[in-house]
Amino acid sequence: MFGIREVDAAGLKKMLDSGEKIRLLDVRSASEVAQGVIEGFEFMPLHTLPMRMNDLPRDETIVFYCRTGARSAQACMFLKQNTGIDAVNLKGGIVGWYQSGMKVVLPNAA
């Protein structure tokens, strides 16, 4: 997507495995999250971002994801425009993550 940083599933896996300090934020709805998440996620529904954006760290890499990457791209753009934080979008979302053979877990197991 134009104007934002993106990473694919393999790139995110490499970031997570490297021990890089990452804040992995899932911007989907509660019902979507209940279907499965990426381990290490933090739930932040997209509609809550304006109220929580000033609580986000500037010393960690923030990676947003949603179902297919569209809402998380919006989150990246919104955050950049309003705080200057250059967050990363998971290209293809959790669907792309799963289709790449990556592990999806239930939220209570994460």
N, C-alpha and C positions, 0 to 999 in steps of 0.2 A: 504494500500500500504506500502511496506517495507521502513523503514527509515524516514517516515514522520508521524506527528500527524494527526489523523483524528477525525471527529465528525460526528455523524449522524444528521438527521433532528431534532429529539427530543432534542438532546444535544445542537444544535445550538439555537433552540428556547428558551431553558432554559438559555443559555448564554445571549441572547438578552434581555430576560425578566428580568434578574437579574440586569441589568444596568451596567454590566461589560463593560469596555472601549474596544470596538471592532471596527476594521477597516474591513468592509465586502467588499471584492473586487471581482467584476465579470470580469472574463478574457475572456468572449465570444466575438464574433464579434458584431458589431453594429446591424446587421440585427437580430441576435439572441436576443440581449437585447431588441429590439423593441417588441418582442413577450411577454415579461413579465420578471419581476425581483423580488428579495426578497427585501422587504421594508428596507431602510437604506443602500442600496448598493452604491458602488462607481464604476464607469466604468473604467477598466484598461485592455484593450485588451492584450492578452498574449504577442504579439510581441512588446509591449511597455515596458514590465517589465525591460529589461536590461537598458533602458534609465532612468527609474524612480525608480529603486530599492534603490538608495541612499537617496531618499526623504521619504522613509517609516519609520515610528516611531519605536523605539525599546521599548517604554514604553506602547504599546497597543498590544492587541492580534490581529493578522492579520489572517483573515479567507478568503481563496480563494474559489470561486466556479465557475463552468462552467455548461455545459449541463448535463454530467453524472459523472464528477469527475476525468476524465483522464487528461485534460489540467490543471485543478487546482492542481492536484498532481504534474505535471511537474513544475508549478509555485512554489510550496512549495519546491521542491527539488532544483530548480535553486536558489531560494532566500537563502536557507540554505547553499548551496555550495559557494555562492558568497558574502554573508554578515554575515552569522552565525545566521541570524534571523530564528527562529523555528516557521514558520507559520503553520496554521491548514487547512487541506483540508476538504471540505464538501463532505463526502462520498455519492456517488450517485448523486451529483450535484443538480441542480434545478429540475431535473426530480424526483429524490428521495424525495426532499422537497415537491413537489406538490403531489406525490403519497402518502405521509404520511399525507396528509390533511392540509398542511400548506398553508398560503395565498401567492399568486403570484399576483403582481400588474403591471399595465402598467408603464413604466419608468417616464412618465410625471406626474403620480399620486403619485410617491414614495417620 
